[in-house]
Amino acid sequence: MSTKSQEKQLITLKSWDEEEFVVEESVAVKSETIKNIIEDCGLELIPLPNVDGKTLAKVIEYCTKHSTGSNDDSEDLKKFDDEFLDSKEIPVLIDIVLAANYLNIESLVEKICTKIADRIKDMSVEEVREAFKIENDFTPEEEKKIRNEHAWAFE
Amino acid sequence: MAYSFPEEVLEHVFSFLNTDRDRNTVSLVNKSWYEIERWCRRRIFIGNCYSISPNAMIRRFPEVRSVEIKGKPHFADFNLVPEGWGGYVYPWISAMARAYPWLEEIRLKRMVVSDESLELISKEFKNFKVLVLSSCEGFSTDGLATIAANCRNLRELDLRESEVDDLSGHWLSHFPDTFTSLESLNISCLSSEVSFSALERLVSRCPNLRSLRLNRAVPLEKLSNLLRRAPQLVEFGTGAYFAEPRPDVLPNLVAAFSGCKKLKALSGFWDVVPAYLPAVHSVCSGITSLNFSYAPIPSHDLVNVVIQCPKLQRLWVLDSIEDSGLDDVATFCKDLEELRVFPSDPFGAEANVSLTERGLVSVSEGCPKLQSVLYFCRQMSNAALAAIALNRPNLIRFRLCIIEPQAPDYQTLEPLDVGFGAIVEQCKELRRLSLSGLLTDHVFEYIGTHGKKLEMLSIAFAGNSDSGLHHVLSGCERLRKLEIRDSPFGDRALLANAAKLETMRSLWMSSCSVSFGACKLLGQKLPRLNVEVIDERGTPDSRSESCPVEKLYIYRTVVGPRFDMPDFVQTMDLDAPIRLS
């Protein structure tokens, strides 16, 4: 266990593609996953095999902003959150939400899910498939049957 | 590379999608999304109870918490759907009782609800919270008693405009003393007196009560007691608004209303004595909704209240408000979005009040946010309709009811085709339209050409020939509900546009010229539609092919013909010729 010092404790986070990020412990523990690792193992270098460097950088950006001590509801933070998320395309948001989910950063997962839902609201089925890079595995007959059921019964 | 989304993250995204449209979109993305979505869909809306079966709904969506179902077609409101036609909710309730033990909300419109259904609801759904019965029938106050007695977590009981077999007001006393969760109660359609002390105790012990709509039998003298116990009310419907003249009535009312600082909506006002209306003045500045449709009082008494409501968004009123009153509305109620003017004497031969087309023109000029209109009157002109259209191109719903069928433009004696044409041409977002007055096929030409966003159209005593119907069916791309009565539309337009019927929720035609043979043909051509011939006039066997049917109701369904029809309803399908023998 590292001894407590007057200086802020620093932690190194390493992505699967070998990028290292040195962050204050108070920022790193925004992730419940990392918090548990620190508490259980006392590591100062934490490997994160499920997150790539680019995405980890963005997650750290969010966590840094959200550990300044100010209230999570403050106008500044809300503005930051909106800009942080609105500026990103869906594939990037997906990367971040998967990382945030793995790292157990609840507030970030929640916010991204809301944003992704907002984007989906204007989309057609084809657009959603494209944004999420998903193949349609319905046969034309199956798809038609469901579309009919929607229009005829559930709308 | 496809993203392997953890199911719970995807479910979480879906939890922010609340419209049927969005839920339906994501469920079509691929099989995996379909599976995830169907397990987490919690709200279902069924626009036509016969379009799908309860079991089919349950098979696809196993974990539903809230269901809304509609039964009879809209023209049932005008007594055009015979008693016993259908719309029974019991099969839905009994299936859901087995499948959805955690169901919390049931909202029904124009359905037949039995006391057994209510009892089942009260006993099988342990966390039941919301029951809304809109224009329903078939149940009695005994059924309400079981709801009151057993639904420990009930938040909302709303009986709006239902026809209830009102055996006694005692049912209200069945809410146990431990019951405190009520947030909304609407009993305005009931006629019996409920136990007032039970009502008072109920109101006192429910701190979250925000909406209370009383019935006529609650006397005015009791209002103050209730309002004092519920100063947090946001919506309030009075009972009979009259009392023997006594000096303390008005001061008590004034004090009671002034305590309710959150009131936004007022209704009730049966038998209103105008002298007591000023009691509401203290809350007028916050009022957004006023329903005076049971108050046949002189215009100036209505206006005295209305002009104090600058935030008014919705006004329902009788034609006793007159043109002069509507002028005042136009001046003072700049936030008005919805206006409904009902007839105080619909069956009188002559106009009893001075309400004409001018009142509506005035409101259309003065109220920039007006979107939704329902207007009963006795005269209309093309010029007035054109003016309304020009003033208010943002109209979404326009229902005009000129009381005399086939009344022409009262100034020129011409049909009102051009006037309604102006409405559909200018109002590009128009979704709902009801026509009246003298109308030829021309009006349907305008509607077919311009009514591109029209979803619901009501036609009565209009048109000359099948071209009228053809214009509508071929032109109105977004049409979902079409209801027609007493108009000379027959086989040709219907058969030529048969495929269109699969893109609509339903078509109702009564007292038109559609032949029995055409109905059979439609039923055979389009097996996925239920073509119901409703005819109370005698034995179907004796009917010839060319005989026009009395009533016709056609709707698309994924489950085929229903089996709960009375003998005066026949579904035309492939077996129709055989079934007649």
Contacts between the chains, C-beta under 8 A, distances in Angstrom:
chain1	res1	chain2	res2	distance
A	94	B	3	5.3
A	94	B	5	7.6
A	97	B	9	6.1
A	98	B	3	7.2
A	98	B	5	7.3
A	98	B	6	7.6
A	98	B	9	7.2
A	101	B	6	6.1
A	101	B	8	7.9
A	101	B	9	5.3
A	109	B	9	6.9
A	109	B	12	7.1
A	110	B	12	7.5
A	113	B	9	6.9
A	113	B	12	4.5
A	113	B	13	4.7
A	113	B	15	7.6
A	113	B	16	6.4
A	114	B	16	5.4
A	116	B	13	5.1
A	117	B	13	5.2
A	117	B	14	7.5
A	117	B	15	7.9
A	117	B	16	3.4
A	117	B	17	5.5
A	118	B	16	7.5
A	120	B	13	7.3
A	120	B	17	6.6
A	120	B	22	6.5
A	120	B	25	7.2
A	120	B	26	6.5
A	121	B	17	7.0
A	121	B	19	7.8
A	121	B	22	5.6
A	123	B	25	6.7
A	124	B	25	6.9
A	125	B	25	5.3
A	125	B	28	4.5
A	125	B	29	6.1
A	128	B	25	6.4
A	128	B	26	6.5
A	128	B	29	5.2
A	129	B	29	5.5
A	129	B	30	7.3
A	132	B	2	7.7
A	132	B	3	6.1
A	132	B	5	7.9
A	132	B	29	7.2
A	133	B	1	6.6
A	133	B	2	5.3
A	133	B	3	6.4
A	134	B	2	5.9
A	134	B	3	7.9
A	134	B	29	5.6
A	134	B	30	5.3
A	134	B	33	7.4
A	135	B	2	7.1
A	135	B	30	6.6
A	136	B	29	7.5
A	136	B	30	5.9
A	137	B	30	5.1
A	137	B	31	5.3
A	138	B	28	7.4
A	138	B	30	7.0
A	138	B	31	6.6
A	138	B	34	8.0
A	143	B	28	6.6
A	146	B	27	7.2
A	146	B	28	6.0
A	146	B	34	7.4
A	147	B	28	6.9
A	148	B	558	6.7
A	149	B	52	7.4
A	149	B	60	7.8
A	149	B	558	5.6
A	150	B	20	7.7
A	150	B	24	4.2
A	150	B	27	7.8
A	150	B	28	7.8
A	152	B	51	5.3
A	152	B	52	7.4
A	152	B	505	7.9
A	152	B	556	4.9
A	152	B	557	6.8
A	152	B	558	5.6
A	153	B	46	6.3
A	153	B	47	7.9
A	153	B	48	7.9
A	153	B	51	4.6
A	153	B	52	3.7
A	153	B	56	7.7
A	153	B	57	7.5
A	153	B	558	5.7
A	154	B	20	5.8
A	154	B	24	6.5
A	154	B	44	6.7
A	154	B	45	6.8
A	154	B	46	7.1
A	154	B	52	7.7
A	155	B	20	4.9
A	155	B	21	6.8
A	155	B	24	6.7
A	155	B	45	7.2
A	155	B	47	7.0
